[in-house]
Amino acid sequence: MVSFTQELPEVSPSLDESFSQRRAPRCYASGALVIDLAAREVHRAGKRVVLTLKEFALLWHFHEHAGVVLTREALVADVWASTPGSRRRVDICVRRLREKLAGLPALETCRGYGYVFRAEVEPDPPRPGRVPARDDVADPLA
């Protein structure tokens, strides 16, 4: 039997460093669109865009499945899982995303089927309004 008062061995510093280096990026970019997952913020051309929770969830779902055609039924099941939804709810949320994100050309309609997010996604771009860390700044003497 294991005692809860028993001390656990310390994690090796090198193991701890390798784990922190493999963490997932918190920020993603696709053209002028930047999604900051940790802050739950979206920026378009450097300006913050205010999204509802469902709009952000839908945009993030499209981002996670970039290049894959998603049916309206699948989007309802994945994004509105806790509440019953209709296909029309997806269309309305997509329309609002397009309005707020100036058209979002990467989000295409597959007529009669659903939507596809066609975008090249770059992990960990510089976040708008963030002062670059020392490591982010290029050495002018190099």
C-alpha positions as CSV (number, residue, x, y, z in Angstrom):
1,M,0.0,0.0,0.0
2,V,1.3,3.5,-0.9
3,S,1.3,6.1,1.8
4,F,0.1,9.6,0.8
5,T,2.7,11.1,3.1
6,Q,5.5,9.5,1.2
7,E,7.6,12.0,-0.8
8,L,7.7,11.8,-4.5
9,P,11.1,11.9,-6.3
10,E,12.0,15.2,-7.9
11,V,11.8,15.6,-11.6
12,S,15.1,15.8,-13.3
13,P,15.8,19.5,-14.5
14,S,16.7,18.3,-18.0
15,L,13.4,16.3,-18.2
16,D,11.5,19.4,-17.0
17,E,13.2,21.6,-19.7
18,S,12.5,19.1,-22.5
19,F,8.8,19.0,-21.5
20,S,8.4,22.8,-21.4
21,Q,10.0,23.0,-24.9
22,R,7.5,20.6,-26.3
23,R,4.4,22.4,-25.1
24,A,1.9,23.3,-27.7
25,P,2.1,26.8,-29.2
26,R,-0.4,29.2,-27.7
27,C,-0.8,31.4,-30.8
28,Y,-1.5,30.6,-34.4
29,A,-1.6,32.8,-37.6
30,S,-3.1,32.4,-41.0
31,G,-2.4,35.4,-43.1
32,A,-3.6,38.6,-41.3
33,L,-5.6,36.4,-38.8
34,V,-4.0,35.6,-35.4
35,I,-5.6,33.3,-32.9
36,D,-4.3,33.5,-29.4
37,L,-5.6,30.3,-27.7
38,A,-4.4,31.0,-24.2
39,A,-5.9,34.5,-24.1
40,R,-8.9,33.5,-26.2
41,E,-8.4,36.5,-28.5
42,V,-8.4,36.9,-32.2
43,H,-6.7,39.7,-34.1
44,R,-7.3,40.7,-37.7
45,A,-4.6,42.9,-39.3
46,G,-3.3,43.8,-35.8
47,K,-6.7,44.8,-34.4
48,R,-8.5,42.8,-31.8
49,V,-11.8,41.2,-32.9
50,V,-14.4,40.5,-30.2
51,L,-16.0,37.1,-30.7
52,T,-18.7,35.3,-28.6
53,L,-17.7,32.0,-27.0
54,K,-19.4,30.0,-29.7
55,E,-17.8,32.0,-32.5
56,F,-14.4,31.5,-31.0
57,A,-15.1,27.8,-30.5
58,L,-16.2,27.4,-34.1
59,L,-13.2,29.4,-35.5
60,W,-10.8,27.2,-33.4
61,H,-12.6,24.0,-34.6
62,F,-12.1,25.1,-38.2
63,H,-8.5,25.9,-37.5
64,E,-7.9,22.4,-35.9
65,H,-9.5,20.8,-39.0
66,A,-7.9,23.1,-41.6
67,G,-8.3,21.6,-45.1
68,V,-11.0,19.2,-44.1
69,V,-14.6,19.6,-45.3
70,L,-16.9,19.6,-42.2
71,T,-20.6,19.0,-42.5
72,R,-23.0,21.2,-40.6
73,E,-24.1,18.1,-38.6
74,A,-20.6,17.4,-37.5
75,L,-20.1,21.1,-36.5
76,V,-23.3,21.0,-34.5
77,A,-22.2,17.8,-32.7
78,D,-18.6,19.1,-32.0
79,V,-19.2,22.8,-31.2
80,W,-22.7,22.7,-29.8
81,A,-22.3,19.3,-28.1
82,S,-24.0,20.3,-24.8
83,T,-27.0,22.0,-26.4
84,P,-29.2,20.8,-29.2
85,G,-28.6,22.8,-32.3
86,S,-29.7,23.0,-35.9
87,R,-27.8,23.3,-39.1
88,R,-29.1,26.9,-39.4
89,R,-27.3,27.8,-36.2
90,V,-24.0,26.9,-37.9
91,D,-24.8,29.0,-40.9
92,I,-25.6,32.0,-38.7
93,C,-22.4,31.7,-36.7
94,V,-20.3,31.3,-39.9
95,R,-22.0,34.5,-41.3
96,R,-21.1,36.4,-38.1
97,L,-17.5,35.2,-38.2
98,R,-17.2,36.3,-41.8
99,E,-18.7,39.7,-40.9
100,K,-16.4,40.2,-37.9
101,L,-13.3,38.9,-39.7
102,A,-13.7,41.0,-42.9
103,G,-14.9,38.1,-45.0
104,L,-12.5,35.5,-43.8
105,P,-11.6,34.3,-47.3
106,A,-10.1,31.1,-46.1
107,L,-13.5,29.9,-44.9
108,E,-15.3,28.4,-47.9
109,T,-18.8,27.1,-48.3
110,C,-19.2,23.6,-49.8
111,R,-22.7,24.0,-51.2
112,G,-25.1,21.5,-49.8
113,Y,-22.5,19.9,-47.5
114,G,-20.7,22.3,-45.1
115,Y,-17.6,24.4,-44.8
116,V,-13.8,24.1,-45.2
117,F,-11.1,26.3,-43.7
118,R,-8.4,26.5,-46.3
119,A,-5.4,28.2,-44.7
120,E,-1.7,27.8,-44.1
121,V,-1.4,27.9,-40.3
122,E,1.8,29.2,-38.7
123,P,2.3,28.2,-35.0
124,D,3.6,30.8,-32.5
125,P,3.7,34.0,-34.5
126,P,4.4,37.3,-32.7
127,R,1.2,38.3,-30.8
128,P,-0.2,41.8,-31.6
129,G,0.7,44.3,-28.8
130,R,3.3,42.1,-27.3
131,V,6.8,43.3,-26.6
132,P,9.2,40.8,-28.1
133,A,11.3,38.8,-25.7
134,R,15.1,39.1,-25.9
135,D,15.3,35.8,-27.8
136,D,12.8,37.1,-30.4
137,V,14.9,40.1,-31.4
138,A,17.6,39.5,-34.1
139,D,21.1,40.4,-33.1
140,P,22.1,43.3,-35.4
141,L,25.8,42.4,-35.1
142,A,25.2,38.8,-36.3
